Amino acid sequence: MSNTASTTDSILEFMSFRLNRLCEMTKSSASGFYEREFGIGLRELRVLRFAGLEPGLTLTRLIELVLLEKTVTSKLVTALAKRGLLRREVGEADARQLNLYLTAAGEALVAQTYQRGDMLEKMFLSVLTEAEVQTLDRCIDKLTVALIEHQQSADAPG
């Protein structure tokens, strides 16, 4: 019995678990806020924000950015287009591709959510000092770069 307890405790100490837990809690809180305030979930909002950052992006590129499965992303795009927030156009270079653009309503919504999102992030980070926020940023950047490099070296032919 004590062996199980120590295993459970050690699982709770894994950094990846702790980061994932924090991420899930943050996403849940933000999604609830955006749904109440704007009638849109966090996943939908991320699709819109990336379409705003890269007008004309393809579904393939969007999937890379939002880190969701193709079917989920495709359903989100369809739903957002039906709501009049996103426009899909057949690609000029390749008719098999769809390019995604925000509509005027989508642009307005994204602008409003960025203002409120800044406020949410400040509130979330308010428990940290400015130095702690800077350290956290550096640590996240450093870990991200290291993981990308590790994945690239693992994927490299060799």
C-alpha positions in Angstrom: 0.0 0.0 0.0 2.8 2.4 0.8 4.4 1.5 -2.5 1.2 2.7 -4.4 1.1 5.9 -2.3 4.7 6.7 -3.1 4.1 6.0 -6.8 1.1 8.3 -6.8 3.0 11.0 -5.1 5.9 10.8 -7.6 3.4 11.0 -10.5 2.1 14.3 -9.0 5.6 15.6 -8.9 6.4 15.1 -12.6 6.9 18.6 -14.2 5.0 17.5 -17.3 2.0 16.5 -15.2 2.1 19.8 -13.2 2.4 21.9 -16.4 -0.4 20.0 -18.0 -2.6 20.4 -15.0 -1.9 24.1 -14.9 -2.6 24.4 -18.6 -5.9 22.5 -18.3 -7.0 24.7 -15.4 -6.1 27.9 -17.2 -7.9 26.8 -20.4 -11.0 25.7 -18.5 -11.1 29.1 -16.7 -10.5 31.1 -19.9 -12.9 29.0 -22.0 -15.7 29.6 -19.4 -15.0 33.3 -19.4 -15.0 33.6 -23.2 -18.2 31.6 -23.5 -20.0 33.8 -20.9 -18.6 37.0 -22.2 -18.6 36.5 -26.0 -20.5 33.2 -26.6 -17.4 31.5 -28.0 -15.1 28.7 -26.6 -11.4 28.9 -26.3 -10.7 26.4 -29.2 -12.9 28.4 -31.5 -11.3 31.6 -30.4 -7.8 30.2 -31.1 -8.9 29.3 -34.6 -10.1 32.8 -35.2 -7.0 34.4 -33.7 -4.6 32.3 -35.9 -6.8 33.2 -39.0 -6.3 36.8 -38.0 -2.5 36.4 -37.5 -2.1 34.6 -40.9 -4.8 35.7 -43.3 -5.2 33.0 -45.9 -3.7 30.2 -43.9 -4.6 26.7 -44.9 -6.4 24.1 -42.8 -3.1 22.1 -42.7 -1.2 25.2 -41.3 -4.1 25.9 -38.8 -3.9 22.3 -37.5 -0.1 22.8 -36.9 -0.8 26.0 -35.0 -3.8 25.0 -32.8 -2.5 21.5 -32.0 -5.9 19.9 -32.5 -6.9 16.8 -34.6 -7.8 17.4 -38.2 -11.4 16.4 -37.7 -11.9 18.7 -34.7 -10.3 21.6 -36.5 -12.3 21.0 -39.6 -15.6 21.0 -37.5 -14.5 24.2 -35.7 -13.8 25.9 -39.1 -17.2 24.8 -40.5 -19.0 26.1 -37.4 -17.2 29.4 -37.4 -18.0 29.9 -41.1 -21.7 29.2 -40.4 -21.6 31.8 -37.7 -20.2 34.3 -40.1 -16.9 34.8 -38.3 -14.6 33.0 -40.8 -14.6 32.9 -44.6 -13.2 29.9 -46.6 -11.9 30.4 -50.1 -10.6 27.9 -52.6 -6.8 28.3 -53.0 -5.6 30.0 -56.1 -2.5 27.9 -56.4 -4.2 24.6 -55.4 -8.0 24.2 -55.7 -7.8 21.4 -53.2 -6.8 23.8 -50.5 -9.0 26.1 -48.6 -7.6 29.5 -47.4 -9.1 30.9 -44.2 -9.9 34.6 -43.6 -11.7 36.4 -40.8 -14.9 38.2 -41.7 -15.5 41.7 -40.4 -17.5 40.2 -37.6 -14.7 37.8 -36.8 -12.1 40.6 -36.8 -14.3 42.6 -34.4 -14.7 39.7 -32.1 -11.0 38.9 -32.1 -10.2 42.5 -31.2 -12.6 42.5 -28.3 -11.3 39.2 -27.0 -7.7 40.4 -27.1 -8.5 43.3 -24.9 -10.2 41.0 -22.3 -7.6 38.4 -22.7 -4.9 40.8 -21.7 -6.9 41.5 -18.6 -7.3 37.8 -17.8 -3.6 37.2 -18.2 -2.6 40.0 -16.0 -5.1 38.7 -13.3 -3.6 35.2 -13.7 0.0 36.4 -13.4 -0.8 38.9 -10.6 0.4 36.3 -8.0 3.9 36.5 -9.4 6.4 39.3 -9.2 7.6 40.9 -12.4 10.9 39.1 -11.9 9.1 35.8 -11.5 7.1 36.4 -14.7 10.3 37.1 -16.6 11.9 34.0 -15.2 8.9 31.9 -16.1 8.9 33.3 -19.6 12.6 32.4 -20.0 12.1 28.9 -18.6 9.1 28.2 -20.9 11.1 29.5 -23.9 14.2 27.4 -23.0 12.1 24.2 -22.4 10.2 24.8 -25.7 13.4 25.2 -27.7 15.0 22.1 -26.1 12.0 20.0 -26.8 11.8 21.2 -30.5 15.5 20.4 -30.9 15.1 17.0 -29.3 12.1 16.2 -31.6 13.9 17.4 -34.7 17.0 15.3 -33.9 14.8 12.2 -33.1 13.0 12.7 -36.5 16.2 13.3 -38.5 17.2 10.4 -40.7 20.2 8.8 -39.5 
